[in-house]
Amino acid sequence: MSDTLIQWIDQVIRSFAYWGLAMLMLLENLFPPIPSEAILPLAGFFVNRGDLAGILALLAATLGSLAGRSSFMR
């Protein structure tokens, strides 16, 4: 996996927090080169560090993923 992609994901989560996480999960469903395997561990890192609340990160990731799937299915 590209270090550039991981750095970009890191910056999106740092800049936009829960909205960024939701957006990344939505994009993961629309553009397969963005793997959730890179997004969710970084989100977990931010939760562990105390930058994000666990339940809100889970909610943002779930809602973003569901929104991406529903957009993809249309």
PLY file of the C-alpha trace (Angstrom):
ply
format ascii 1.0
element vertex 74
property float x
property float y
property float z
element edge 73
property int vertex1
property int vertex2
end_header
0.00 0.00 0.00
1.29 3.40 -0.89
2.68 5.61 1.86
1.17 8.58 0.03
-2.32 7.06 0.31
-1.88 6.38 4.02
-0.60 9.92 4.60
-3.59 11.32 2.71
-6.02 9.23 4.79
-4.24 10.38 7.95
-4.57 14.03 6.93
-8.26 13.68 6.08
-9.04 12.15 9.48
-6.89 14.74 11.28
-8.53 17.63 9.42
-12.17 16.56 9.37
-12.41 14.02 12.23
-15.71 12.14 12.07
-16.85 13.79 8.82
-13.55 12.82 7.23
-13.87 9.24 8.42
-17.41 9.02 7.04
-16.28 10.55 3.74
-13.38 8.11 3.45
-15.64 5.13 4.08
-18.09 6.44 1.48
-15.24 6.83 -1.03
-13.97 3.35 -0.17
-17.21 1.94 -1.54
-17.12 4.07 -4.68
-13.39 3.82 -5.51
-11.95 0.38 -4.73
-8.31 1.56 -4.66
-9.05 3.18 -1.28
-9.05 0.18 1.10
-10.92 0.17 4.38
-7.93 -1.81 5.69
-6.01 1.48 5.64
-8.82 3.69 6.91
-10.12 1.80 9.92
-6.78 1.02 11.63
-5.89 4.72 11.45
-9.29 5.57 12.91
-8.60 3.06 15.69
-5.25 4.72 16.31
-6.96 8.11 16.73
-9.54 6.55 19.07
-6.78 4.94 21.14
-4.93 8.25 21.32
-8.08 10.01 22.49
-8.52 12.22 19.42
-11.80 10.53 18.47
-14.49 8.92 20.62
-14.86 5.23 19.86
-18.63 5.11 19.53
-18.73 8.21 17.33
-15.94 6.86 15.11
-17.86 3.59 14.77
-21.02 5.50 13.91
-19.25 7.72 11.36
-17.54 4.75 9.68
-20.78 2.77 9.56
-22.85 5.64 8.18
-20.20 6.48 5.57
-20.01 2.87 4.47
-23.80 2.54 4.26
-24.06 5.77 2.28
-21.42 4.54 -0.14
-23.13 1.20 -0.58
-26.52 2.78 -1.19
-24.97 5.18 -3.74
-23.20 2.31 -5.42
-26.33 0.16 -5.65
-28.33 2.79 -7.54
0 1
1 2
2 3
3 4
4 5
5 6
6 7
7 8
8 9
9 10
10 11
11 12
12 13
13 14
14 15
15 16
16 17
17 18
18 19
19 20
20 21
21 22
22 23
23 24
24 25
25 26
26 27
27 28
28 29
29 30
30 31
31 32
32 33
33 34
34 35
35 36
36 37
37 38
38 39
39 40
40 41
41 42
42 43
43 44
44 45
45 46
46 47
47 48
48 49
49 50
50 51
51 52
52 53
53 54
54 55
55 56
56 57
57 58
58 59
59 60
60 61
61 62
62 63
63 64
64 65
65 66
66 67
67 68
68 69
69 70
70 71
71 72
72 73
